Amino acid sequence: MWIAAGSLAAWLWLLLCQGFFWRTDIRLPARTDPDDWPSVCVVVPARDEAAVLPESLPSLLAQDYPGRAEIFLVDDGSSDGTRELARALASRHGGLPLTVDSPGEPPAGWTGKLWAVRHGIGLARARDPEYLLLTDADIAHAPDSLRELVAAARTGGFDAVSLMARLRVESLWERLVVPAFVYFFAQLYPFRRIGRRSARTAAAAGGCVLLRADAAERARIPGAIRQAVIDDVALARAVKGGGGHIWLGLAERVDSVRPYPRLHDLWRMVSRSAYAQLRHNPLLLLGTVVGLALVYLVPPVALLAGLAVGSTATAVLGGLAWLVMTGTYIPMIRYYGQPLWLAPLLPFTAFLYLLMTVDSAVQHYRGRGAAWKGRTYARPDAVVGEEN
């Protein structure tokens, strides 16, 4: 009964005191078109992205942007013809100028993606842009996406404006796991706090980050975060730590086209960086496992156990905690256009995330490091790299 009471207390605190993380109304802030549209360079790191480029790259090429804009796609050692396909798509669709280049293999101490971003930013600096748009190769943008991002950054005086792209939710496992992924992210990094200069909370969504070029230089992006596996959060911390003003919200017409049809695909996506999120700290891992169990698993167990043994108090406390949990999840379910019956299944999804986090730690201690696109990175304490 007391454990169930503790779970309910935790949920009441999350409901009222964690930056209203469960609300999904944080969209691009109020904005007006600037008198003069600044120049923008779009940097797209890509590794073996031939499967998604036909859906994503044409949307960048077709950006309706009044100022000068150019795209730099950096091929990070692809073996599936990504580079050739990108050039063919640009030739077929036209639109914004596209440069395709490759930086070669990353040196020790750099993750491949950030090495590609470094190369892309280096190419962009020759154009002296005011803004850089860092976007992943699987992200499709509405035609006015760049225009809206720049207008929001200029109007609000933001050094970084980031949108959490809407992930695909078509398969059963995507419906179960993907909305929860964004829900948990918002719980860790409440969007309302990120946009406050006075708050320490900092995060971004790597699929879509508009960044002032001078803010990137001040924060030494990407050299300062060259080893980061969770590069978007590291980028936001570096920019905010350097005095920058950042903003993060949910996207309306910026979508990821990458499919995750099987549980195995989603498992790899989460476990790749879950233990890195905990700074590879066993005590934080233990606390996370206990916290997930208390907050997400205790409510349904307490309800069922209370009914089974005739403990009305335990059942009521567990049921109320489960009800509050479900209520906070419903806005995210609606944002993704999913049926409401998925909301009470959040404890099951949280249990999957618990297992993914433990598996991430197991893989770390087996020496596998973080893996991405067929490339495995060494443990952070095992690499030494030069700073940009």
N, C-alpha and C positions, 0 to 999 in steps of 0.2 A: 504494500500500500504506500509506504513512504517513498519507494523508488518511483512509483507511478506519480506521486505528488511532485517529486523532483522533476520528472519529465514534463508535467503540465506547467510547472513554474518556468522551466526553460523555454517552453513554447510561448508563454505569455510575454517573457522578456524579448524573445525574437520578434514577436508580433509588434511590440510597441517601441522597442529600444534599439533595434538594429537597422536604423536608417530606412524603415519601411521598405526593406529590400524586396518584398513580395509584390510591390506595385509595378506595373508594366507601362506606366505612362511617361517614362523618361525617354523622350524622343528628341530629335534635333531641336535645340532651343530657338527662340524667336530670332529672326534674321531679316536683314534687308540687303538688296543687291548693292555692292560697293560702286562708287563712281568710276573707279578704274579696277579692272580685274587683273590680279597679280599672275605672274607666270608660275606654272606648276609642272613638276616632273614626276611622273608616275613610275615607281620602281616595283617590279614584279619578280620576286625570286621563284624559280621553277625547277623542279627535279622530277622527271618522269611524269609529266602532266598531260601527255597527249590525249588521254581519255576525257579530260575536262576542258581543255583549252577551246574546243569548238563552241562551247556554251558560254565561256567566260570572257575570252579575249575580245571577241567582236563587240561585247558590251562596253569595253574600255575604248576601243577604237572609235565607237560611235558617240562618245561623250559630246554633249551639246554645251561647250564651254566658250564663253565670249573672249577669254584671254588666250595667251599662248600656253599650250600644253603639249607634252611629248611623253612617250612611253619608253621605258627601258626594261626589257625582259632579260633577266640574267639566268642563263641555263646552268644549273648546278650539276654538271656531269651526268646529264640524262642519257639513257640508253634506248629510249623508245621513240626517238625522232622529234622530241619537243621543239628543238630549235628550228628544224626545217618546217614543221607544222605551223609554228608561230609566223614565220615569214610568208608562208603560203596564205594564211588567213589574212594577214595585212595586205597582201597583194590582191586578194579577192574582195575584201570588204572596204579597203581604203580607210579614210578617217584620219585620226591623229597619227603623226609620224611615229614609227616604231623602230627602235634599235634593239637588235638581239645580239648578246655577247655572252662570253663565258669567262669566269675568273680563274679557272683551273682548280686543282684540289686545294682545300683549305689547309693552312698550316696547323700545327699542334696548338691547342688552346682556343680554336674557333669552331663553333658549330657551322655546318655547311650552309644553313639558311642565312645566318648573319654574315658569313663571308660573302655570300652572293649579294646581300643587301649593301654591304660595304662597297663592293664593286659597282653596284648600281648607283649608289650615292656619289661615288667618285666620278662616274660618267655624267651624272646630272649636274655636278658642280660646275662643269665647263659651260653650262647654260645659265648659270647664276640665277636659279629659281628662287622665288620667295617662299614657296611651299613645296614639300615633298608628300606625295601620296604613296604610302606603303600598303600594298594590297597583295593578297595571296593569289596564286594562279587558279584557284577554284572558285573565286568570288565573281559573281555577275552583278553588274551595277546598272541601275536604271539610267536612262540617257541624261538626266539632270543631276546625277549623284555628285559629280565633282563640283558643279555649280553650287549646289546646296551646302556641301561641306565647306567650301571656301567662304560662302556668305555667312555661315554660322560662325566660323573662326574669326572672320573680320568683325562681325557685329559684336560678338561676345568678348573679343580680345583674348581668345584662347591660343595657346602655343601648340596644343595638340587636341584634335577632335577625332574621336574614335567611335565607330558603330559596331555593335555586336551583330554580325551578319546572321540572318535567319538561316539556320541549318536545315537540311533536308529531313522531312519526317514522312516517309512513305511506307517503309517496311514496319512490321510489328515491333522489332527491336528498336528501331529509330523512334517510334512513338513512345516507347517506354523509357528510353534512356536520354534522348536528346533534350526534351524540355527540362528534364531534371538537371542536365549538365549546366544549362544557363541559369536555372534556379539556384543551384549550389554556388555557382560563380557569383551571382548577385548577393547571395548570403554572405560570402566571404568578403566581397568588395561592393558594399552598397553604392549604387550609382549616384545617389544624392550626395554622398560624402565626397566622392571623387571630384566633383565639380566645385567644391569649396576650397578656397585658398588656405583656409585655416586648418583644414582637416588633413591628417597624415595619410589617409587612405588614397592609394594610387593604383590604377590598373588601366589597361587598354585591351582592345580586341585586335589581335595581330592581322586579321583579315582585312581591316579597313582603318588605317590611321593616317589622318592628314596632319602633317608636322611642319611647323615653321622651320625653314632651313637654318636660321641663326640659332634657334632653340636646340636643334640637333647638334650644332657645333659646340654650343655652351655645355651641353650634357655629354659631349664626346660620344655621340651615337654613330655607329654601333660599337666602336672599340671598347667603351666602358662596360658593355654587356656581352662581350664576345663569347663567353662560355655559357651564357644563359640558355637553358632548355625552354623555360617559359619566358620567351623573349619579349612578349607584349607587356607583361606586368613589369619586367625589368626596365623596359623602355620608359614606361610611364613613371616609375619611381625615379629614374635618372632625370627626366625632364622636370618633374615636380620638385625633386630634391635640389635642382639648380635654380629654383625660383619660378619655374614655368607654371602657367595656368592651364589645366587640362580638363577634359570633359569626356564622358563615356555614356552612351545610351543605346537603346535597342533600335535596330534598323527597321525600316518599313519596306524599302525596295532595294536592299543590298542583300543578296542571297548566296549561300554556298551551294554549289551544284555537285559537290562530292557525295557519292552515295556511301552509306554504311549499312548494307543490307543484312549482314549477319552480326550476331552478338560478338563474334571474334573480332570483327573490324572495329566495333565500338570499344571493346575491351582494350585493344592495342592503343587506340586514341587516348584513352584515359590513363592507362597504366604507364604509358610512355613518360608522363611528366608528374604523376601523382606524388611520388616520393620526393621528387625535386621540390614540389610545392611545400613539403614539410622540411625542407633544407637538409634532407638525408639524416634526420635526427630521430633515433629510436624512441626517445621519450615523447617527442611530438607525435610519432606514429602511434604509440600506445594511447596517448591522450585522445587522438583522433578516433581510434577504434572504440574506446570507451564512450566518447562523446556521441558518435554516430549511433551506438547501441542505445544509449540513454534517450537520445532525442527522437530517433526514428523507429527503433525496434521495440522499445518498452511499451509504447501506447497500445498497439494491437495485442501484444502478448499479455499485458495487464488486463485488457478488456476480456479476452478469452479466458485467461486464468481466473479472473474474478468471477465470471459467470460459471466456470466449471466447479469452483470450490465454494460458491455461495458468498463471496466477499463483495457486497454491494459497493463499498467505498472504493475498493481496488478497481472494479469494473467501471464505475462512474469516472474516476480520475483518468483511467486509461482511455476511456471513450472520449472524454472532453479533450485530452491532449491530441488524440487522433483527429478529432473534429477541427481543432485549431490548425493542425498541420495540413489537413486537406483544404481548409479554407484559404490558407496562404498560397497553396499550389494552384488553385483554380485560375487566377489571373494568367499564369504562365501557360496553362493548358489552353486557355482561350486565345492567347496571343498566337499560339501555334495551330489554332484551329482544330484541336483534337476533342474527342468526346469527353464529357465530364466524368464518365465512369473510370477514367484513368487516374483521376486525382487521388482516390483512396488507396491506390496501389503504390504510392510513394514509398512506404516502408520497404516493399519488395525491391524497388529500384535502389533505394539507399543501401540495402544489404548487398546488392551487386557492386555498388561503388565501394563499399567497405572491402569486399573481396579484391576488387581491382587495385585498391590502394595497398593492401597487403602484398599482392602479387608484384606490384611495382617495387616494393622494398626487397622482396625476395630476389628479383632479377638484379637489383642494384648490388646486393651482397654476393651474388654469383659472378660479379664482375662484368655483367653485360652492359651496364650503363644504360643511357637513354637511347632509344632507337627511333629513327625517322627515315622513311623512304629508302630502306635497305642499308642505311648507314648507322653504325653504332658509335656513340660517343663515349669516351672514357669518363670515369668518375671525376668530378671536379677537382679532387685533390691529387689526381694523377696526371694532370696536364699543366703545362706552363706555356703561355703565349705572349707574344709581344703586343703592346698596346698601340692602338691606332693613334 
